Structures are given as structure tokens and as C-alpha cells.
Amino acid sequence: MIFYFSGTGNSEWVAREIAKSTADRIHFITDESTYHLDLATDESLGFVFPIYAWAAPERVLRFLQGLKTNHTPSYLYVICTCGDDTGKAPQMLFRIFEKKGWTCSLFHSITMPNTYVSLPTFNVDAPAVIQKKREQAEKHLADIVQLLEHKKQSYAWNEGAVPWLKTKVIHPVFSKFLMSPRYFSANDACISCGMCEKVCPLRNIKLETARPIWGNNCSMCLSCYHHCPKHAIHYGIFTKGKGQYTFKEK
């Protein structure tokens, strides 16, 4: 069984490609505080999600912390997608698993096109970079699928420079001050199409008037920003003039 979380589609693509090859069931990670899961004795359990500010999304962490199974997974794996590096995110997940008495047999990060645009100097990748990352990701994923099919043990992720600082210091500051929907707005280009409401994975957006209204529950996945067909959604002044990206099948 595969559980995944995705905003712009990178992680969803990974999860669905794995499911095609392994014939596993696939489920979007819910917001339930406690999820009871019945696993077959020989069934694998996988998690696929993006890295946000060098950590797993809060919804993913809450789901994993509250997840209960009828027995210990026989083979547990994690695949995370990231624009560049993971920081110490893997170690955070390992601690959660250890408290449950679980062992993670495989943990890989897959570099995908950048989606974060909400701070100065951050933008989507150039088309040539996107194409190169996609090609490399497809090859990496094919190798991972081979490992999963044979239930191999494998660990490969890119921590990047100063990973402890990024995950332990920068991420908490980011979560406290920038993990907020209060800076989102839609300008006059908005056509009230409802796309932002439809694609929000946390159901945090309502089209109660002619413009979208953001609630208090936000993971900063930026799905609303990237999916807007008129590029009408912005995050304060930080996204002005920046690009959009969503995963598209070739």
C-alpha cells in the first residue's frame, strides 16, 4: 500500500508510477489524527511526499505519528521529492518509525523541478533545467522500482550543506512565520474559475465571493499559485514576476 501527499504533482507522479509497477493500492494522505490500517502479512507499506523547507509536510508528520497498523509492516519504504536537498528530514521520519518499532528498509530522495517561489531569490527552474531534472528523475525512479520489487534495502538522499541548520533552525522559523495563508491573494486577473479551490490538497480555499478566500490550514504547497490558469494568485510581493510549475505527463 502506498500513501502519498502532493501539491503540484511531483510526488503524485512518483506514487502512481510505483503503483503501476508494484500493483499496490494507493491513497492520498488524509488529515485524520488516527488512521487504522489493515495490512496483509506480506504487504509493503510506502510513503511518498515532497520536502518543504527541509522537512516533511506537517500533514505527513501528523499522519505518520497517528498511524496504527494491525501488525508491523514487512517492508517499509519512503520516497521524497525535493527541488534540491532534504536536510535532516529523513532522520525525523526514522525517529517516528523507531517509536512504533518499525524499520525503514528503503529511503530515497528524488530531485524534481523547484516549486517554491515565496521568498526572494527562489523561483521555478528554467525549462532546460526542468527537462534535465525530469529525465534524471525518471531514471532514478526506474532504479527505485527495481529495488522495491525485490524488497531490497537501500538508502540514498541528498542532505545538502549544513543540513542540521536547515532542518533544526531554519525550518521552525519558516513554519512559525511563513507557513501561513495570510499573504495569499488573487488580483484582478482572477476569473473565478475555482481551480485553486479544486486543487488545494488541504481544502483550505473557498470561492465564497468572486475571489478565493484562504482558511487557516495551509501547508505552503503552492498548488493554488501554480495551477491558476491566469497567474492571478500571489503570495504578498514575493511571487511577482515569478514562474509557475505543475507536473505534466510527457
PyRosetta script that sets phi, psi and omega in degrees:
from pyrosetta import init, pose_from_sequence

init()
pose = pose_from_sequence("MIFYFSGTGNSEWVAREIAKSTADRIHFITDESTYHLDLATDESLGFVFPIYAWAAPERVLRFLQGLKTNHTPSYLYVICTCGDDTGKAPQMLFRIFEKKGWTCSLFHSITMPNTYVSLPTFNVDAPAVIQKKREQAEKHLADIVQLLEHKKQSYAWNEGAVPWLKTKVIHPVFSKFLMSPRYFSANDACISCGMCEKVCPLRNIKLETARPIWGNNCSMCLSCYHHCPKHAIHYGIFTKGKGQYTFKEK")
pose.set_psi(1, 141.1)
pose.set_omega(1, -178.8)
pose.set_phi(2, -121.7)
pose.set_psi(2, 129.4)
pose.set_omega(2, 172.5)
pose.set_phi(3, -111.0)
pose.set_psi(3, 134.8)
pose.set_omega(3, -178.2)
pose.set_phi(4, -138.4)
pose.set_psi(4, 157.0)
pose.set_omega(4, 171.6)
pose.set_phi(5, -131.3)
pose.set_psi(5, 138.9)
pose.set_omega(5, -177.2)
pose.set_phi(6, -155.9)
pose.set_psi(6, 145.1)
pose.set_omega(6, 177.1)
pose.set_phi(7, -109.4)
pose.set_psi(7, -58.7)
pose.set_omega(7, -177.2)
pose.set_phi(8, -99.0)
pose.set_psi(8, -1.5)
pose.set_omega(8, 171.5)
pose.set_phi(9, 110.7)
pose.set_psi(9, -11.0)
pose.set_omega(9, -178.7)
pose.set_phi(10, -60.8)
pose.set_psi(10, -51.6)
pose.set_omega(10, -177.5)
pose.set_phi(11, -70.8)
pose.set_psi(11, -33.2)
pose.set_omega(11, 177.0)
pose.set_phi(12, -62.6)
pose.set_psi(12, -41.1)
pose.set_omega(12, 177.2)
pose.set_phi(13, -59.5)
pose.set_psi(13, -46.2)
pose.set_omega(13, 179.6)
pose.set_phi(14, -59.2)
pose.set_psi(14, -47.8)
pose.set_omega(14, -178.0)
pose.set_phi(15, -61.8)
pose.set_psi(15, -43.6)
pose.set_omega(15, -177.8)
pose.set_phi(16, -70.5)
pose.set_psi(16, -34.8)
pose.set_omega(16, 177.3)
pose.set_phi(17, -66.4)
pose.set_psi(17, -40.1)
pose.set_omega(17, 176.9)
pose.set_phi(18, -63.9)
pose.set_psi(18, -44.5)
pose.set_omega(18, -178.9)
pose.set_phi(19, -61.9)
pose.set_psi(19, -35.3)
pose.set_omega(19, 178.2)
pose.set_phi(20, -61.1)
pose.set_psi(20, -39.7)
pose.set_omega(20, -175.5)
pose.set_phi(21, -83.4)
pose.set_psi(21, -32.5)
pose.set_omega(21, -175.4)
pose.set_phi(22, -99.9)
pose.set_psi(22, -9.3)
pose.set_omega(22, -177.5)
pose.set_phi(23, 59.9)
pose.set_psi(23, 29.8)
pose.set_omega(23, 177.8)
pose.set_phi(24, -81.7)
pose.set_psi(24, 154.7)
pose.set_omega(24, 170.6)
pose.set_phi(25, -71.8)
pose.set_psi(25, 148.3)
pose.set_omega(25, -176.4)
pose.set_phi(26, -129.7)
pose.set_psi(26, 136.5)
pose.set_omega(26, -177.4)
pose.set_phi(27, -140.9)
pose.set_psi(27, 140.8)
pose.set_omega(27, 174.2)
pose.set_phi(28, -75.9)
pose.set_psi(28, 139.6)
pose.set_omega(28, -178.6)
pose.set_phi(29, -68.2)
pose.set_psi(29, 122.3)
pose.set_omega(29, -176.5)
pose.set_phi(30, -85.0)
pose.set_psi(30, 175.7)
pose.set_omega(30, 178.2)
pose.set_phi(31, -99.0)
pose.set_psi(31, 16.3)
pose.set_omega(31, 179.8)
pose.set_phi(32, -71.4)
pose.set_psi(32, 137.0)
pose.set_omega(32, -178.8)
pose.set_phi(33, -71.3)
pose.set_psi(33, -30.3)
pose.set_omega(33, 176.6)
pose.set_phi(34, -134.3)
pose.set_psi(34, 124.8)
pose.set_omega(34, -178.5)
pose.set_phi(35, -122.4)
pose.set_psi(35, 120.0)
pose.set_omega(35, 179.6)
pose.set_phi(36, -96.1)
pose.set_psi(36, 123.7)
pose.set_omega(36, -174.3)
pose.set_phi(37, -121.9)
pose.set_psi(37, 128.1)
pose.set_omega(37, 174.6)
pose.set_phi(38, -97.7)
pose.set_psi(38, 119.4)
pose.set_omega(38, 179.7)
pose.set_phi(39, -110.8)
pose.set_psi(39, 143.4)
pose.set_omega(39, 170.2)
pose.set_phi(40, -69.4)
pose.set_psi(40, 156.9)
pose.set_omega(40, -173.6)
pose.set_phi(41, -60.6)
pose.set_psi(41, -29.5)
pose.set_omega(41, -178.2)
pose.set_phi(42, -110.6)
pose.set_psi(42, 17.1)
pose.set_omega(42, -175.4)
pose.set_phi(43, -86.6)
pose.set_psi(43, 135.4)
pose.set_omega(43, 176.6)
pose.set_phi(44, -79.0)
pose.set_psi(44, 155.1)
pose.set_omega(44, 177.5)
pose.set_phi(45, -129.2)
pose.set_psi(45, 118.5)
pose.set_omega(45, -177.3)
pose.set_phi(46, -124.3)
pose.set_psi(46, 152.1)
pose.set_omega(46, 177.8)
pose.set_phi(47, -130.3)
pose.set_psi(47, 132.8)
pose.set_omega(47, -179.8)
pose.set_phi(48, -130.3)
pose.set_psi(48, 129.2)
pose.set_omega(48, -177.4)
pose.set_phi(49, -162.9)
pose.set_psi(49, 163.8)
pose.set_omega(49, 177.2)
pose.set_phi(50, -87.2)
pose.set_psi(50, 163.7)
pose.set_omega(50, 172.5)
pose.set_phi(51, -99.3)
pose.set_psi(51, 126.0)
pose.set_omega(51, 176.8)
pose.set_phi(52, -115.0)
pose.set_psi(52, 115.9)
pose.set_omega(52, 179.1)
pose.set_phi(53, 53.5)
pose.set_psi(53, 46.5)
pose.set_omega(53, 173.3)
pose.set_phi(54, 65.1)
pose.set_psi(54, 33.2)
pose.set_omega(54, 175.0)
pose.set_phi(55, -157.6)
pose.set_psi(55, 162.9)
pose.set_omega(55, 175.1)
pose.set_phi(56, -71.2)
pose.set_psi(56, 150.0)
pose.set_omega(56, 176.1)
pose.set_phi(57, -56.7)
pose.set_psi(57, 147.0)
pose.set_omega(57, -178.2)
pose.set_phi(58, -57.1)
pose.set_psi(58, -38.0)
pose.set_omega(58, 178.9)
pose.set_phi(59, -61.1)
pose.set_psi(59, -40.1)
pose.set_omega(59, 179.4)
pose.set_phi(60, -64.6)
pose.set_psi(60, -45.4)
pose.set_omega(60, -179.5)
pose.set_phi(61, -62.2)
pose.set_psi(61, -43.8)
pose.set_omega(61, 179.6)
pose.set_phi(62, -64.3)
pose.set_psi(62, -40.5)
pose.set_omega(62, 179.9)
pose.set_phi(63, -63.0)
pose.set_psi(63, -46.2)
pose.set_omega(63, -179.1)
pose.set_phi(64, -65.3)
pose.set_psi(64, -39.3)
pose.set_omega(64, 179.7)
pose.set_phi(65, -65.1)
pose.set_psi(65, -34.7)
pose.set_omega(65, -178.4)
pose.set_phi(66, -93.8)
pose.set_psi(66, -5.6)
pose.set_omega(66, -176.7)
pose.set_phi(67, -68.0)
pose.set_psi(67, 131.0)
pose.set_omega(67, 176.7)
pose.set_phi(68, -125.5)
pose.set_psi(68, 137.2)
pose.set_omega(68, 179.5)
pose.set_phi(69, -123.3)
pose.set_psi(69, 158.6)
pose.set_omega(69, -179.7)
pose.set_phi(70, -71.0)
pose.set_psi(70, -20.9)
pose.set_omega(70, 173.4)
pose.set_phi(71, -159.7)
pose.set_psi(71, 169.7)
pose.set_omega(71, -179.1)
pose.set_phi(72, -65.8)
pose.set_psi(72, 130.3)
pose.set_omega(72, 178.9)
pose.set_phi(73, -56.8)
pose.set_psi(73, 136.8)
pose.set_omega(73, -179.8)
pose.set_phi(74, -73.9)
pose.set_psi(74, -28.8)
pose.set_omega(74, 179.1)
pose.set_phi(75, -148.8)
pose.set_psi(75, 116.1)
pose.set_omega(75, -175.3)
pose.set_phi(76, -116.8)
pose.set_psi(76, 132.4)
pose.set_omega(76, 179.5)
pose.set_phi(77, -142.3)
pose.set_psi(77, 157.8)
pose.set_omega(77, 179.1)
pose.set_phi(78, -135.4)
pose.set_psi(78, 132.7)
pose.set_omega(78, 172.5)
pose.set_phi(79, -123.1)
pose.set_psi(79, 123.7)
pose.set_omega(79, 176.9)
pose.set_phi(80, -118.2)
pose.set_psi(80, 145.5)
pose.set_omega(80, 176.2)
pose.set_phi(81, -105.0)
pose.set_psi(81, 146.2)
pose.set_omega(81, 179.4)
pose.set_phi(82, -156.2)
pose.set_psi(82, 152.8)
pose.set_omega(82, 179.3)
pose.set_phi(83, -70.7)
pose.set_psi(83, -33.6)
pose.set_omega(83, -179.8)
pose.set_phi(84, -139.6)
pose.set_psi(84, -73.6)
pose.set_omega(84, -174.6)
pose.set_phi(85, -133.8)
pose.set_psi(85, 167.3)
pose.set_omega(85, -173.5)
pose.set_phi(86, -100.1)
pose.set_psi(86, -15.6)
pose.set_omega(86, -170.2)
pose.set_phi(87, 61.7)
pose.set_psi(87, -142.4)
pose.set_omega(87, 179.9)
pose.set_phi(88, -97.6)
pose.set_psi(88, 22.2)
pose.set_omega(88, 179.3)
pose.set_phi(89, -55.5)
pose.set_psi(89, -42.5)
pose.set_omega(89, 179.6)
pose.set_phi(90, -57.7)
pose.set_psi(90, -41.4)
pose.set_omega(90, -178.5)
pose.set_phi(91, -64.1)
pose.set_psi(91, -33.7)
pose.set_omega(91, 176.4)
pose.set_phi(92, -61.8)
pose.set_psi(92, -41.4)
pose.set_omega(92, 179.7)
pose.set_phi(93, -69.4)
pose.set_psi(93, -40.7)
pose.set_omega(93, -179.7)
pose.set_phi(94, -59.3)
pose.set_psi(94, -38.3)
pose.set_omega(94, 179.7)
pose.set_phi(95, -65.5)
pose.set_psi(95, -38.2)
pose.set_omega(95, 177.1)
pose.set_phi(96, -63.5)
pose.set_psi(96, -44.7)
pose.set_omega(96, -179.9)
pose.set_phi(97, -64.8)
pose.set_psi(97, -40.9)
pose.set_omega(97, -178.9)
pose.set_phi(98, -61.2)
pose.set_psi(98, -38.3)
pose.set_omega(98, 178.7)
pose.set_phi(99, -63.9)
pose.set_psi(99, -26.6)
pose.set_omega(99, 178.8)
pose.set_phi(100, -89.0)
pose.set_psi(100, -7.1)
pose.set_omega(100, -176.1)
pose.set_phi(101, 80.6)
pose.set_psi(101, 20.8)
pose.set_omega(101, -178.6)
pose.set_phi(102, -100.1)
pose.set_psi(102, 154.3)
pose.set_omega(102, 174.8)
pose.set_phi(103, -119.3)
pose.set_psi(103, 126.4)
pose.set_omega(103, 177.7)
pose.set_phi(104, -84.9)
pose.set_psi(104, 114.9)
pose.set_omega(104, -176.0)
pose.set_phi(105, -84.0)
pose.set_psi(105, -24.9)
pose.set_omega(105, -179.2)
pose.set_phi(106, -144.9)
pose.set_psi(106, 131.8)
pose.set_omega(106, 174.9)
pose.set_phi(107, -140.0)
pose.set_psi(107, 116.8)
pose.set_omega(107, 178.2)
pose.set_phi(108, -129.5)
pose.set_psi(108, 145.8)
pose.set_omega(108, 168.8)
pose.set_phi(109, -107.9)
pose.set_psi(109, 142.1)
pose.set_omega(109, 178.0)
pose.set_phi(110, -118.5)
pose.set_psi(110, 122.5)
pose.set_omega(110, 178.8)
pose.set_phi(111, -74.5)
pose.set_psi(111, 125.9)
pose.set_omega(111, -178.9)
pose.set_phi(112, -128.3)
pose.set_psi(112, 169.6)
pose.set_omega(112, 178.9)
pose.set_phi(113, -57.5)
pose.set_psi(113, 142.2)
pose.set_omega(113, -180.0)
pose.set_phi(114, -64.5)
pose.set_psi(114, 142.4)
pose.set_omega(114, 177.3)
pose.set_phi(115, -124.4)
pose.set_psi(115, -13.7)
pose.set_omega(115, -175.2)
pose.set_phi(116, -82.3)
pose.set_psi(116, 124.6)
pose.set_omega(116, -176.3)
pose.set_phi(117, -132.9)
pose.set_psi(117, 11.2)
pose.set_omega(117, -167.6)
pose.set_phi(118, -94.0)
pose.set_psi(118, 13.7)
pose.set_omega(118, 173.5)
pose.set_phi(119, -138.0)
pose.set_psi(119, 157.0)
pose.set_omega(119, 177.6)
pose.set_phi(120, -55.9)
pose.set_psi(120, 144.3)
pose.set_omega(120, 179.4)
pose.set_phi(121, 77.2)
pose.set_psi(121, -12.1)
pose.set_omega(121, 178.1)
pose.set_phi(122, -92.1)
pose.set_psi(122, 130.5)
pose.set_omega(122, 178.8)
pose.set_phi(123, -153.2)
pose.set_psi(123, 169.8)
pose.set_omega(123, 175.3)
pose.set_phi(124, -68.9)
pose.set_psi(124, 159.7)
pose.set_omega(124, -179.7)
pose.set_phi(125, -72.8)
pose.set_psi(125, 157.9)
pose.set_omega(125, 173.4)
pose.set_phi(126, -67.5)
pose.set_psi(126, 153.3)
pose.set_omega(126, -178.1)
pose.set_phi(127, -51.2)
pose.set_psi(127, -40.7)
pose.set_omega(127, -179.1)
pose.set_phi(128, -66.3)
pose.set_psi(128, -37.6)
pose.set_omega(128, 178.3)
pose.set_phi(129, -68.5)
pose.set_psi(129, -41.2)
pose.set_omega(129, 177.6)
pose.set_phi(130, -59.0)
pose.set_psi(130, -46.3)
pose.set_omega(130, -179.6)
pose.set_phi(131, -61.8)
pose.set_psi(131, -43.5)
pose.set_omega(131, -179.4)
pose.set_phi(132, -64.6)
pose.set_psi(132, -43.8)
pose.set_omega(132, 179.3)
pose.set_phi(133, -63.3)
pose.set_psi(133, -40.6)
pose.set_omega(133, 179.5)
pose.set_phi(134, -62.6)
pose.set_psi(134, -44.7)
pose.set_omega(134, -179.7)
pose.set_phi(135, -62.8)
pose.set_psi(135, -44.3)
pose.set_omega(135, 179.2)
pose.set_phi(136, -66.7)
pose.set_psi(136, -38.0)
pose.set_omega(136, 179.7)
pose.set_phi(137, -64.3)
pose.set_psi(137, -40.0)
pose.set_omega(137, 179.6)
pose.set_phi(138, -63.0)
pose.set_psi(138, -41.0)
pose.set_omega(138, 178.4)
pose.set_phi(139, -67.3)
pose.set_psi(139, -43.5)
pose.set_omega(139, 179.8)
pose.set_phi(140, -63.0)
pose.set_psi(140, -43.1)
pose.set_omega(140, -179.3)
pose.set_phi(141, -64.5)
pose.set_psi(141, -38.3)
pose.set_omega(141, 178.1)
pose.set_phi(142, -60.8)
pose.set_psi(142, -39.8)
pose.set_omega(142, 177.4)
pose.set_phi(143, -66.5)
pose.set_psi(143, -40.7)
pose.set_omega(143, 179.7)
pose.set_phi(144, -63.2)
pose.set_psi(144, -42.8)
pose.set_omega(144, 179.9)
pose.set_phi(145, -58.5)
pose.set_psi(145, -40.0)
pose.set_omega(145, 177.8)
pose.set_phi(146, -61.5)
pose.set_psi(146, -40.9)
pose.set_omega(146, 178.4)
pose.set_phi(147, -65.3)
pose.set_psi(147, -41.2)
pose.set_omega(147, -178.7)
pose.set_phi(148, -67.2)
pose.set_psi(148, -40.9)
pose.set_omega(148, -178.5)
pose.set_phi(149, -61.9)
pose.set_psi(149, -29.9)
pose.set_omega(149, 179.9)
pose.set_phi(150, -102.9)
pose.set_psi(150, 6.9)
pose.set_omega(150, 178.0)
pose.set_phi(151, 50.8)
pose.set_psi(151, 51.3)
pose.set_omega(151, -179.9)
pose.set_phi(152, -85.4)
pose.set_psi(152, 157.5)
pose.set_omega(152, 174.0)
pose.set_phi(153, -92.3)
pose.set_psi(153, 128.9)
pose.set_omega(153, -177.0)
pose.set_phi(154, -161.1)
pose.set_psi(154, 139.1)
pose.set_omega(154, 179.5)
pose.set_phi(155, -136.7)
pose.set_psi(155, 122.9)
pose.set_omega(155, -179.6)
pose.set_phi(156, -156.5)
pose.set_psi(156, 109.0)
pose.set_omega(156, 175.9)
pose.set_phi(157, -146.6)
pose.set_psi(157, 160.0)
pose.set_omega(157, -178.3)
pose.set_phi(158, -104.5)
pose.set_psi(158, 103.3)
pose.set_omega(158, -179.9)
pose.set_phi(159, -69.8)
pose.set_psi(159, -32.0)
pose.set_omega(159, -176.5)
pose.set_phi(160, 79.5)
pose.set_psi(160, -176.8)
pose.set_omega(160, -179.6)
pose.set_phi(161, -75.4)
pose.set_psi(161, 149.6)
pose.set_omega(161, 179.5)
pose.set_phi(162, 37.6)
pose.set_psi(162, 55.8)
pose.set_omega(162, -175.8)
pose.set_phi(163, -61.7)
pose.set_psi(163, -36.6)
pose.set_omega(163, 179.6)
pose.set_phi(164, -61.7)
pose.set_psi(164, -44.9)
pose.set_omega(164, 179.4)
pose.set_phi(165, -60.7)
pose.set_psi(165, -42.9)
pose.set_omega(165, -177.4)
pose.set_phi(166, -65.0)
pose.set_psi(166, -45.8)
pose.set_omega(166, -175.3)
pose.set_phi(167, -82.0)
pose.set_psi(167, -39.5)
pose.set_omega(167, -173.7)
pose.set_phi(168, -88.4)
pose.set_psi(168, -24.6)
pose.set_omega(168, -176.5)
pose.set_phi(169, -114.3)
pose.set_psi(169, -55.6)
pose.set_omega(169, -175.5)
pose.set_phi(170, -69.1)
pose.set_psi(170, -42.8)
pose.set_omega(170, -178.3)
pose.set_phi(171, -59.5)
pose.set_psi(171, -46.7)
pose.set_omega(171, 178.1)
pose.set_phi(172, -60.2)
pose.set_psi(172, -37.9)
pose.set_omega(172, 177.8)
pose.set_phi(173, -65.4)
pose.set_psi(173, -43.8)
pose.set_omega(173, 177.3)
pose.set_phi(174, -58.7)
pose.set_psi(174, -46.4)
pose.set_omega(174, -178.2)
pose.set_phi(175, -62.6)
pose.set_psi(175, -38.6)
pose.set_omega(175, -176.6)
pose.set_phi(176, -73.9)
pose.set_psi(176, -40.6)
pose.set_omega(176, -171.1)
pose.set_phi(177, -108.1)
pose.set_psi(177, -24.5)
pose.set_omega(177, -174.6)
pose.set_phi(178, -117.6)
pose.set_psi(178, -10.3)
pose.set_omega(178, 177.0)
pose.set_phi(179, -84.2)
pose.set_psi(179, 61.7)
pose.set_omega(179, -174.6)
pose.set_phi(180, -141.1)
pose.set_psi(180, 140.6)
pose.set_omega(180, 178.6)
pose.set_phi(181, -84.4)
pose.set_psi(181, 0.2)
pose.set_omega(181, -171.3)
pose.set_phi(182, -67.1)
pose.set_psi(182, -18.5)
pose.set_omega(182, -179.3)
pose.set_phi(183, -91.7)
pose.set_psi(183, -5.0)
pose.set_omega(183, 179.4)
pose.set_phi(184, -75.0)
pose.set_psi(184, 144.4)
pose.set_omega(184, 174.8)
pose.set_phi(185, -159.7)
pose.set_psi(185, 161.1)
pose.set_omega(185, 176.3)
pose.set_phi(186, -117.7)
pose.set_psi(186, 133.7)
pose.set_omega(186, -178.3)
pose.set_phi(187, -91.1)
pose.set_psi(187, -169.3)
pose.set_omega(187, -174.5)
pose.set_phi(188, -66.8)
pose.set_psi(188, -11.5)
pose.set_omega(188, 177.7)
pose.set_phi(189, -75.1)
pose.set_psi(189, -11.8)
pose.set_omega(189, -179.3)
pose.set_phi(190, -60.4)
pose.set_psi(190, 133.3)
pose.set_omega(190, -179.9)
pose.set_phi(191, -111.4)
pose.set_psi(191, 12.6)
pose.set_omega(191, 177.9)
pose.set_phi(192, 57.0)
pose.set_psi(192, 38.7)
pose.set_omega(192, -177.1)
pose.set_phi(193, -77.2)
pose.set_psi(193, -21.2)
pose.set_omega(193, 179.1)
pose.set_phi(194, 83.8)
pose.set_psi(194, 6.3)
pose.set_omega(194, -179.4)
pose.set_phi(195, -60.7)
pose.set_psi(195, -41.5)
pose.set_omega(195, -178.4)
pose.set_phi(196, -61.7)
pose.set_psi(196, -41.3)
pose.set_omega(196, 178.2)
pose.set_phi(197, -64.5)
pose.set_psi(197, -39.1)
pose.set_omega(197, -176.8)
pose.set_phi(198, -68.3)
pose.set_psi(198, -39.8)
pose.set_omega(198, -172.1)
pose.set_phi(199, -91.3)
pose.set_psi(199, -9.6)
pose.set_omega(199, -179.2)
pose.set_phi(200, -65.0)
pose.set_psi(200, 117.2)
pose.set_omega(200, -176.4)
pose.set_phi(201, -70.7)
pose.set_psi(201, -17.0)
pose.set_omega(201, 179.5)
pose.set_phi(202, -102.8)
pose.set_psi(202, 5.1)
pose.set_omega(202, -179.1)
pose.set_phi(203, 53.0)
pose.set_psi(203, 45.3)
pose.set_omega(203, -174.4)
pose.set_phi(204, -96.7)
pose.set_psi(204, -3.2)
pose.set_omega(204, -174.8)
pose.set_phi(205, -118.5)
pose.set_psi(205, 134.8)
pose.set_omega(205, 176.9)
pose.set_phi(206, -128.0)
pose.set_psi(206, 137.3)
pose.set_omega(206, 177.4)
pose.set_phi(207, -95.6)
pose.set_psi(207, 67.5)
pose.set_omega(207, -175.6)
pose.set_phi(208, -78.1)
pose.set_psi(208, -25.7)
pose.set_omega(208, 175.0)
pose.set_phi(209, -122.5)
pose.set_psi(209, -157.8)
pose.set_omega(209, 177.8)
pose.set_phi(210, -72.7)
pose.set_psi(210, -14.7)
pose.set_omega(210, -178.5)
pose.set_phi(211, -119.3)
pose.set_psi(211, 154.2)
pose.set_omega(211, 177.9)
pose.set_phi(212, -68.3)
pose.set_psi(212, 145.5)
pose.set_omega(212, 175.5)
pose.set_phi(213, -117.6)
pose.set_psi(213, 127.1)
pose.set_omega(213, -179.9)
pose.set_phi(214, -94.1)
pose.set_psi(214, 134.8)
pose.set_omega(214, 175.0)
pose.set_phi(215, -85.1)
pose.set_psi(215, -163.3)
pose.set_omega(215, -175.6)
pose.set_phi(216, -93.2)
pose.set_psi(216, -6.8)
pose.set_omega(216, -175.9)
pose.set_phi(217, -99.8)
pose.set_psi(217, 108.9)
pose.set_omega(217, -174.5)
pose.set_phi(218, -145.1)
pose.set_psi(218, 136.1)
pose.set_omega(218, 178.3)
pose.set_phi(219, -103.0)
pose.set_psi(219, -1.5)
pose.set_omega(219, -175.4)
pose.set_phi(220, 59.6)
pose.set_psi(220, 36.4)
pose.set_omega(220, 175.8)
pose.set_phi(221, -74.2)
pose.set_psi(221, -20.0)
pose.set_omega(221, 178.5)
pose.set_phi(222, 65.8)
pose.set_psi(222, 21.8)
pose.set_omega(222, 177.9)
pose.set_phi(223, -61.1)
pose.set_psi(223, -39.4)
pose.set_omega(223, -179.7)
pose.set_phi(224, -62.2)
pose.set_psi(224, -44.2)
pose.set_omega(224, -179.9)
pose.set_phi(225, -63.3)
pose.set_psi(225, -49.1)
pose.set_omega(225, -173.4)
pose.set_phi(226, -73.2)
pose.set_psi(226, -28.9)
pose.set_omega(226, -178.3)
pose.set_phi(227, -86.8)
pose.set_psi(227, -12.7)
pose.set_omega(227, -176.1)
pose.set_phi(228, -60.4)
pose.set_psi(228, 119.5)
pose.set_omega(228, -175.7)
pose.set_phi(229, -69.5)
pose.set_psi(229, -17.4)
pose.set_omega(229, -179.6)
pose.set_phi(230, -109.6)
pose.set_psi(230, 6.2)
pose.set_omega(230, -178.1)
pose.set_phi(231, 51.1)
pose.set_psi(231, 41.7)
pose.set_omega(231, -176.2)
pose.set_phi(232, -91.3)
pose.set_psi(232, -13.7)
pose.set_omega(232, -176.8)
pose.set_phi(233, -93.8)
pose.set_psi(233, 135.3)
pose.set_omega(233, 179.2)
pose.set_phi(234, -137.2)
pose.set_psi(234, 160.0)
pose.set_omega(234, 177.9)
pose.set_phi(235, -114.2)
pose.set_psi(235, 91.4)
pose.set_omega(235, -174.3)
pose.set_phi(236, 58.0)
pose.set_psi(236, -138.0)
pose.set_omega(236, 178.3)
pose.set_phi(237, -95.1)
pose.set_psi(237, -4.2)
pose.set_omega(237, -170.1)
pose.set_phi(238, -72.8)
pose.set_psi(238, -24.9)
pose.set_omega(238, -175.4)
pose.set_phi(239, -101.5)
pose.set_psi(239, 3.6)
pose.set_omega(239, 179.5)
pose.set_phi(240, -60.8)
pose.set_psi(240, 126.7)
pose.set_omega(240, 176.9)
pose.set_phi(241, 77.5)
pose.set_psi(241, 6.3)
pose.set_omega(241, -179.2)
pose.set_phi(242, -95.7)
pose.set_psi(242, 165.4)
pose.set_omega(242, -173.8)
pose.set_phi(243, -88.1)
pose.set_psi(243, 178.4)
pose.set_omega(243, 177.9)
pose.set_phi(244, -123.4)
pose.set_psi(244, 152.6)
pose.set_omega(244, 176.8)
pose.set_phi(245, -149.0)
pose.set_psi(245, 132.4)
pose.set_omega(245, 167.0)
pose.set_phi(246, -138.0)
pose.set_psi(246, 149.1)
pose.set_omega(246, -180.0)
pose.set_phi(247, -68.1)
pose.set_psi(247, 131.4)
pose.set_omega(247, 178.2)
pose.set_phi(248, -128.8)
pose.set_psi(248, 132.8)
pose.set_omega(248, 176.1)
pose.set_phi(249, -63.9)
pose.set_psi(249, 144.9)
pose.set_omega(249, 179.0)
pose.set_phi(250, -75.4)
pose.dump_pdb("model.pdb")
